[in-house]
Amino acid sequence: MAAQLMPGQPVADEVLAAVAERVGEMAAVGVTPGLGTILVGDDGPSASYVSRKHEACEANGLRSFHAEIPADAGQDALMAAVAEFNANPEIDGYLIQHPVPDGFDFNTALGAMDPAKDADGLHPTNLGKLVLQEDGPVPCTPAGIQAMLVHYGIEVAGRHVVIVGRGPTLGRPLALLLSNKGAGADAAVTVVHSRVPDLAAYTKRADVLIGAVGQPNLITPEMVRPGAVVVSGGITWEGRKLLPDVDESVGEVASWITPRLGGVGPTTVAMLLRNTVAAAERRMRR
């Protein structure tokens, strides 16, 4: 059995088409949404991600803003950039590219952000809204994974979803999102992690298995129930090569699988723009 591929780009294209339509409606009344990025240090993959986000802004009618903080500048420089973006009325949403170099405190900077401008959906206020199922920005990669499952007709309601990884940017919010009430959710979710001694005992029971660790090729065919749906949300860079959590050979036993390249990544960028446009719309209503 060869798994069917679940590329992210068709899903991203749908989201961005809706984003562009909403941006056009705002342009008609003189409003242009603005997305900002703060990049700390000179990590190559992080710089590439940021560049891709600005390219998406240009392609879909958003204004973009950027601040670069040298790795030796210190926490005060990062906090100053956060304060500047909070105060800039042209920026509706922004993010601090994660991870940041040693010597910087990401959580402190995140907590100083205006939660109304949190384009990544990671501010404690917005994660609290996710817990309570209140309106607010949803973390982008979890939202992208949910959109992919919906797009490809993968039903999760009442099914067993196993997430390998408990990080605050992916595993934890994804577990909330898929177990909440509503379309594309209502799943029975199990979260496992590196301190679980026998991961396969859990992963082999999954109807939908999601890697969310950032450990190359962690999930192998022996850990997957034949016919399961498998999504690789976590990635690692080895030089210039992108390595997913899920080994490509898992495609021999899964029914659906994300590709090594062009999987969840495009949907993450699309959700970032969607969150920014929603923030601009909330600004217009104030």
C-alpha positions, 0 to 999 in steps of 0.5 A: 500500500502506498499512501496518498500525499497531503501537500500543504500548498493547495490548502494554503492557496485556498486560505490565501485566496480568502485572505486576498479577497478580505484584503481587497475589501479593506483596501476599498475603504483605505485600510491595508493590513500590516504584518511585522516580523522580529528576527533575532540572530542570524540563523539561516532557516529562520531568516528563510522563514521570515523572507517567505512570510514577507513574500506572501505579504507582497503577493496578497496585498499586505504591508510588511515590517521587519526588525533584525536584532543582532545575536550580541545585542541583548534582551533590551534590544528585543524588548525595544523592538517589541515596544516599537511594534506595539506602538506602530498603528500600521502593524496589525499583527507581528511575530518574534521568530522562534527559536531565539539565540541563547541569552534571549528570553523568548517568553518574556518578549512574548509576554510583552507583546500586545495580545491583539497584535499576536499574529502567531497566537502564542501569547498567554492571553490568546492561548487562554482563549483557545482553551476557552474556545473564545475568538482569537488568533490560533497558533499557525502550525496547529491551525494549518494542520487542522485545515489540511485534515479538513481539506483532504476529508480526514475525519477526526471527530470521535477518532484517536489522534496521537500527537508526539510532542508537547511543545507550546508552539505545536503539540500542546495547542494542537491537542487543544484545537483538535479536542475542542468542539466544532468542525475539524475537531471533537477528537480523542487526543493523546499527547506523548513525548520523549519521556514516554519509554515506549512511544510505539505502544501509543502511536500504533493505536492512532487513527491519525498520528502527528509528529510535533517534536523536531527530531528527524525520522523519529516516527518509523513504519513499525510505529504506525498502524496500517492505514493510519493518517500521518502528519509531520508537523515537526522539522529539523534542519541538517545544513540546508536539508529539511528533515521531518519527524516522520520517516518517508518510509512510513508512506508504505503503511499509512493511508495518507501522509504529508510529503517531506517538502511542501507539507505543513509549511505553506499552511503555517504561512497562510494562517499567519496572514489570516490571523493578521487580516483578522486583527486588522478587521478587529481594529476597524471595528474598534 
